[in-house]
């Protein structure tokens, strides 16, 4: 006995009369049971289910389906997306999509992310899926749609040309069929659109853990220098220049993890200057990135983008480098502008509001109110844009540290800081991504805590540049 997916069109009214136990689980797809005999496959009737017992039959059908051998391969696409293809001669291969989380562990050795996966079941012999883990999901959606339609038309054993979202054990169709023209289009639900927007922004800024090669510091230096040089003609490139400088600051910490060298400090200073200019504007400035590169930033009016996490990066950098005047300028960026960022969850904006209030010397009761709002909206059930793993292990850690800092719990702060750095290391693993090098949010909170009398020994803590935490490498950023 096996669990089986059937196309809706195969279950005619006459057939359905004897299979009342079967149920539609998604557009075009019916869940049923089938007997896999030596020479034929037969769908079970209500009488069969009653004779065996629905509960016992369900357990056996699931176990038999998942034991059935299949072939597996990865299909790299033109962009960064990869499709995971599962195929075989059995009539039940595509039915494994019913238990896609279990199947993904079997064939890839990795659990699906909390956001689930895109999946297609064009024929009974084939399924393909793409984990929703990074910004490549946008390309994968379109590629899967074309892949499914082609395989469905080729047959044999047609199931469905639709793209589905497998999430929390259920399948949701993302494909809309125009019955008049018989054309297909993609229309993801709002929940998935929110996830996709968040992943694209997070991935584009290198904030989430994906396979990345370590960038070349010399190449990043050239990119930063060239980006700044172009600003005189094209001020709109300031965001790209900030992103390059921020990546360079992190990458420099690969060979200089304590930030003892001048060239590393220059990279951090460059990121501070560009981050504050991006959000708060700047007068004309000149400084050096290494001995050979004189950087000139033209006078820049304040034109803050609706990028909440980039604002946090700019503040974290300024705090770590003790650029307090720039922190004050960043805190004057209108919250209404940052609230226009539709790629972040509500807790991010509450956290920004908390920091702005605290760093601007606002009343303690307001800080508490806003901090509680940030904590309350960070729960898994409230998240709509960011993966749970990223929120819990990376993005929320500065909030948790600030809580202990604000309440002056010195021992608790030390414990939470150690946990945050362990989570940072575990999340990034062996990734070569720039942000793997330094835990930027915890670093900013550690610098605040150090300056407020908390005892912190950065020599014993990974991912925290020692001479930024204790301020010994920090120079004046005029």
Secondary structure, DSSP 8 states (H G I E B T S, - for coil): -EEEEEEGGGS-HHHHHT-TT-EEEETTEEEEEEEE-SS-EEE--HHHHHHH-HHHHHHHHHHHHHHS--EEEEEE-SSS-EEEEEE-SSTTTGGGGGGHHHHHHHHHSS---TT-EEEEEEETTEEEEEE--STTHHHHHHHHHHHHHHHHHH-SSB----EEEEETTEEEE-EEEETTTTEEEE---HHHHHHHHHHHHHHHTT-S--------HHHHHHHHHHHHHGGGT-GGGHHHHHHHHHHHHHHHHHH-TT--SHHHHHHHHHHHHHHHHHHH-B--EEEESSSS-EEEE--B-----S-HHHHHHHHHHHHHTT-HHHHHHHHTS-HHHHTT-TTS-HHHHHHHHHHHHHHTT--HHHHHHHHHHHHHTTSGGG-SSS-HHHIIIIITHHHHHHHHHHTT-HHHHHHHHHHHHHHHHHHHTT---GGGT--HHHHHHHHHHHHTT----GGGSTTS-HHHHSSSS-----
